[in-house]
Amino acid sequence: MAAVIVFTAKARNTGTKLKNVDRLVFYKYAEKGDIPFKNVAELREKIVQYSKLVFICACGIAVRTIAPFVKNKKEDLCALFGNPR
């Protein structure tokens, strides 16, 4: 299962173009059908169920979010980072 993670309204709009993924959206910008989160700790609890992650945000935010889960390149989940522009 795949998820797109976004922190802004602009990134959310970009994320809606991806099909067959769950959309995890910062609660201020969440709309119907989105899975809202309020902070990174809550987001970390939610992303453990996904095997593929697409972050549409600053790379630093994404890296800090997944850092506790990183073990090595043979075991780690797939993560894709993109700029919302």
Secondary structure, 3 states (H helix, E strand, C coil): CEEEEECCHHHHHHHCCCCCCEEEEEHHHCCCCCEEECCHHHHHHHHCCCCEEEEECCHHHHHHHHHHHCCCCCCCCEEEEECCC
